[in-house]
Amino acid sequence: MPGAGVVVAVGLTRQVLTQFFRSVTEATRIDNTVDLDDDEQGRSVWVCRGQRTPWSQLWPLIARFG
């Protein structure tokens, strides 16, 4: 199945991502170092591999624009 080799995701849970990728690993958590409470502060940064679903089906389910 064509797809990206590696996907970096923010703002989604491991539970959601494992539906679409075979491997989901937390790389880090976002920390703006000034204790500013914004939408990204404290969120996990996931590294995803082994895409299970074609982008044409996957993107509409997970794309979010703020």
N, C-alpha and C positions, 0 to 999 in steps of 0.2 A: 504494500500500500504506500503510495507516495506521501511524504510528509517531512516535516523538519526533523533533523537529527536530534536536536535539543531545543526545548522550549523553556523559557523562564516565565513564571507566572507569579503575579502578586494580586491579592484581593480575593482569591478563591481558596476553598478549604481542600485539604488532602482528600477528603471523602469525595468531593466533586471531581477532582483531577484524576483520581484512580479509576474513574469510569472511562476515561479517555486515553490514559497513558499506562503502560505496564510498570514503569518505575517513576516514583515521585519522592524526591528527597528535599528536605528543608535545608537550604544553603545558609540562611541567616535570617535575622529579623531586622526590620527597618528601625533605625534609631537616629533621629535627627540631632541628637546630642544636646539639645537645648530644652528638652522636656516640653516641647510644643505639641499639644494634642491636636493633630490633624488626621485626615482620613487614612494616611499610610502608617503613622506611628505605631510601632509594635506588630505590624503585619508580617507574616512569613513570606519569604522569597523562596519559591519552589523551583527546583530543576527537574524537568519532566522529560522522560525518554520513552521510546517505544509507542509511538502514537497508534491508537487502536481505531480511530475514526477519521475519515477523510476531512480535510479542512472545510470543504463545502457544507458538511453537516455540523462540524464541531464549532466553527466560528460563530454562527448565530446563537449558539447555546451559551458560550462563555464570554463573548466580547462585551466589555463594559467601557463606556466613555464617561468621564466625570466632568 
